[in-house]
């Protein structure tokens, strides 16, 4: 039931008459909007809405996989398996290829390892192309949404 525009005193008298509280809903509106409701019930409903919205939010994190430019096949397969698990859980995966010492002179090997790694992963999309960040070659992949094709090859 809408009462219309009334003064604060009138609103407080009506609230007392019905045994409820005056709750300001939109204080920045002109004129401010208030409701005559039970305040405890109002707070409970707000908390319930917040809990419901938190249930529907998926917590997506960024997982990291560290490789080397001259990695052995078994280690490569192990990290590939870990990255696949991260992707299946819906996480983003940051792939880092770490260079040490004179390996920096052979960056093409790092690009090859990264390219092979990304193409070995099933159902991923590249969101950040490979680039050097100091001594680290980094790229980011995310799970592919349904209906999208496999991403094109990385340029080295």
C-alpha positions in Angstrom: 0.0 0.0 0.0 1.4 3.4 -1.0 0.8 6.3 1.2 2.4 9.0 -0.9 4.6 11.9 0.1 4.3 12.5 3.8 6.5 14.3 6.5 8.7 12.4 8.8 6.4 12.9 11.7 3.4 11.5 9.8 5.5 8.5 8.8 6.6 7.8 12.4 3.0 8.1 13.6 1.8 5.6 11.0 4.6 3.2 11.9 3.8 3.4 15.6 0.1 2.8 14.7 0.9 -0.3 12.7 3.6 -1.5 15.1 6.4 -1.5 12.5 9.5 0.6 11.7 10.2 3.3 9.1 13.1 2.0 6.9 14.8 4.4 4.5 15.2 2.5 1.2 16.6 5.2 -1.1 18.1 8.1 0.8 19.5 9.9 -2.3 16.2 10.0 -4.1 14.2 13.3 -4.3 12.2 12.9 -2.1 13.8 10.1 0.0 12.0 6.8 -0.2 11.0 5.0 3.0 9.0 1.9 3.8 6.9 0.9 6.8 8.2 -2.6 7.6 9.6 -4.7 10.4 13.3 -3.8 10.4 14.5 -7.2 11.6 12.6 -8.9 8.8 14.1 -6.4 6.3 17.7 -7.1 7.5 17.1 -10.9 7.4 15.8 -10.6 3.8 18.8 -8.5 2.7 21.2 -11.1 4.3 19.4 -13.9 2.6 19.7 -12.2 -0.8 23.4 -11.7 -0.2 23.9 -15.4 0.7 22.0 -16.4 -2.4 24.1 -14.2 -4.7 27.3 -15.6 -3.1 26.2 -19.2 -3.9 25.9 -18.4 -7.6 29.4 -16.8 -7.9 32.1 -19.1 -9.1 35.5 -18.5 -7.5 38.0 -18.5 -10.4 41.6 -18.3 -9.6 44.9 -18.1 -11.5 47.1 -21.1 -11.3 50.7 -21.1 -12.4 52.8 -23.6 -14.3 56.6 -23.2 -14.4 58.5 -24.7 -17.3 62.1 -24.5 -18.5 63.3 -24.1 -22.1 65.1 -27.5 -22.0 62.5 -29.5 -20.1 62.5 -33.3 -20.3 59.4 -35.0 -21.7 58.4 -36.7 -18.4 58.4 -33.3 -16.6 56.6 -31.7 -19.5 53.9 -34.4 -19.3 53.6 -34.0 -15.5 53.0 -30.2 -15.8 50.6 -30.8 -18.7 48.6 -33.1 -16.5 48.5 -30.5 -13.7 47.5 -27.7 -16.1 44.7 -29.9 -17.5 43.3 -30.4 -14.0 43.4 -26.7 -13.4 41.6 -26.0 -16.6 38.9 -28.6 -15.9 38.2 -26.9 -12.6 37.6 -23.7 -14.4 40.8 -21.9 -13.4 43.0 -19.6 -15.5 46.5 -21.0 -16.1 49.5 -18.8 -16.3 52.3 -20.6 -18.1 55.9 -19.4 -17.3 59.0 -20.5 -19.0 62.0 -19.5 -16.8 65.4 -18.7 -18.3 68.7 -18.9 -16.4 72.1 -17.7 -17.4 73.0 -18.3 -21.1 69.5 -19.7 -21.8 68.4 -16.1 -22.4 70.4 -16.2 -25.7 68.1 -19.1 -26.9 64.6 -17.6 -26.4 63.3 -19.6 -29.4 63.5 -22.8 -27.4 61.3 -21.2 -24.7 58.8 -20.2 -27.4 58.8 -23.7 -28.8 58.2 -25.3 -25.4 55.4 -22.8 -24.7 53.8 -23.4 -28.1 53.9 -27.2 -27.7 52.5 -26.9 -24.2 49.5 -24.7 -25.2 48.7 -27.0 -28.2 48.8 -30.1 -25.9 46.1 -28.6 -23.7 42.6 -29.4 -24.7 39.8 -26.8 -24.8 41.8 -23.6 -24.0 41.8 -20.1 -25.3 44.9 -17.8 -25.2 44.0 -14.6 -23.4 47.5 -13.2 -23.1 50.0 -13.8 -25.9 53.5 -15.0 -24.9 55.8 -12.1 -23.9 59.0 -11.7 -22.0 58.7 -10.3 -18.5 62.4 -10.0 -17.4 63.8 -13.5 -17.4 60.4 -15.2 -17.8 58.4 -15.9 -20.9 54.7 -15.8 -19.8 51.3 -16.5 -21.4 47.8 -16.9 -20.0 45.2 -19.5 -21.1 41.6 -19.9 -19.9 39.0 -22.7 -20.4 37.3 -22.5 -23.7 33.5 -21.8 -23.6 31.3 -24.3 -25.4 31.0 -23.7 -29.1 34.3 -22.0 -29.6 37.1 -23.5 -31.8 40.7 -24.0 -30.9 42.8 -20.9 -30.9 45.3 -20.2 -33.7 49.1 -20.9 -33.3 51.3 -18.6 -31.3 53.7 -16.5 -33.3 57.3 -16.8 -32.0 
